[in-house]
Amino acid sequence: MTYAAGRAFQRHRDRRPQAKSAETTEERTQQPMVEAIETWPGRPYPLGAAYDGGGTNFSLFSDVAEGVELCLFGEDGSEQRVVLEEVDASCWHAYLPSVMPGQRYGYRVRGPWAPEAGQRCNPAKLLIDPSPSGIPRSPARSAAPTPAWPIRLRSST
C-alpha cells in the first residue's frame, strides 16, 4: 500500500463511529500457523478467489473491517490462517502462489460489532466467500450451488 493510500485509509477509519470490537472472541479464535505460506500483495480486483495458472489472488471487500484473515483448510480439516495486510479501496487482498484449484477456504473478519449500525464483524465465525466463483455447481441445476463448506477453489478455465 502506498503512503498516500495508507494515510487516506487511516483518515477514513478515524471518521467512522467507534463500535465495540469482539476482542474476547478474537482471542479465542487465534491459532498459530503451522508453517508460513508465501504471500505476495496481490490485486484488489477481481473480488473473490482468482486462479491464474501460477497461484491464486484473494480479494474481499469490507469498508468496516479492522483485519481480515484468509483461512485455508487441509483435507484433514486443519485450518491455516493468512493475514491479509494489503488494503486498496476497502478491498483486502493477497496473492498466494502455492494455492491451487481444489483448496478449501473461508474468511474471518475482525472489526466492530454494532448490529444497530449493520456492522457484524466476528472472527469466531467463518465466512463463505461473497464472490462465489469457487462454489461448485450441479450440472443438473446450474443456477443453484451445491453444498460446499468451506468453499473449494475451482479453476476458471
N, C-alpha and C positions, 0 to 999 in steps of 0.2 A: 504494500500500500504506500502510495506517495505521501510525503509530508503534508501537502495541502489537503489531500483526501482524508488523511488521518485527523487533521485539525477540524475539517468540516464535519466529520463523523462525531468527534468529541463535542462540538457545539450542538449538533443535533441531539446527542444524548443529554447534554446539560439542560436543554429546553423541555425535555419530556417530564411529565409529572412523575415523581418518585413513588413507587409502589413497593409493597413488601415482597421480598425475594424469598424463594424456597431454599434457604441455606441449609436447614437441617435435612431436608430431603436430598440436597446435593451431596452432603457429606455421606449419607447412607449409600448413594449410588456410585461413589468414586471407586474405581477398580484400577489397580496398577496394570499397565500394559506389559504383556509377556515379553515382547521384543519390539523394537522400534520399526515402524513402517516408513519407508522412504516417501516423503511428501513434498510436492512442489506447489507453488502458489496457485496454479490453475487459472480458470476464467470464470467470471460471474454468469456468463450465458453460454449455452442453453441451461435452463434450470433443470434439476434432476441429475441423473447419472448418465453420462455420455461416454461410451467406449469408442476410442478412435483407432484401434488396432495395436496401440502400444501401451495403453493404460486407460484409466477412467477419470474423467473430470466430474466432480460432485459439486452441486451448487444448490443452495437453499435460501429462499427469500424470507427475511424477517426483519421488520423495522423496529421491533421491541426487544429482540434477543440481546443478552449481555454476553452470551457464549453459546457455541454450538459444537457438539461432538458427533462425529460420524462413527457409528457402531458397526463393526464388521463381525459376522458370525461364522464360526467354523462348522464343519459337518457334525461335530460332537456337541454343538450348541454353545461353545465357548464364545465369549464376547471380547473383542479387542476394540479399544476406542482411539480415535484420531481427532485431536482438537483442530477445528477449522479456524485458522487465525486470520486469514485474508478476508476483508470485507470491502466490497465496492458496490455502491448504490443499494445498500441494505441486503446484498447477496453475499452469504457466507460461502466460501468456496475453497477447494483444494484439488490437486491432481495427484492421483496415486498410480505410478507406473506399474506396480505389482498387482493391481486389481483387474481381473479378467471377467468376462461373462460367466455367470453361474454363482457369483459371490452374493451372499445374503447380507443385507444391510438395513439400517434404520438410522434415526437421528435422536439425540437428546438435546433439549434446548434449555439453557439457564436464562432466567430473566424474571420480570415482575409477575406476581400472582395478584391480579386485580380483576376478578370476574366482572365486576360492575363496569369496568372500562374495556372489557373484551380481551384482557390480557391473561392468558392461562399458561404461562411457561412453567414446566415442571420436569426437571431432569430425571425424575423417577419413572416417567412414562416414556416408552419407546414410541417414536413417531414414524409412521409409514411415510414414504416419500410423497409429497403432494403433487409432484410432477411424475405421474406413474408410467414412465416409459419402460420401466423394468418389471411391471406386473405381467406375468404370463396370461394369455387369453385362451379360452377354449375355442377350438376350431368350429364347433357347432354353434356357439353363441359368442361371436367375436366382439360384441358390444359389452358383454358382461365379464368382468375379471373373475378368474378362478381364485379360490382362497390361497393366499400366499403370505405368510407372515414369518419373519420379515421378508421384504422384497428380495427377489433373486434377480440380479442384473442379467439382462439379455443383450446379445449383440444386435445392433440396429441394421445389420446387413442381412 
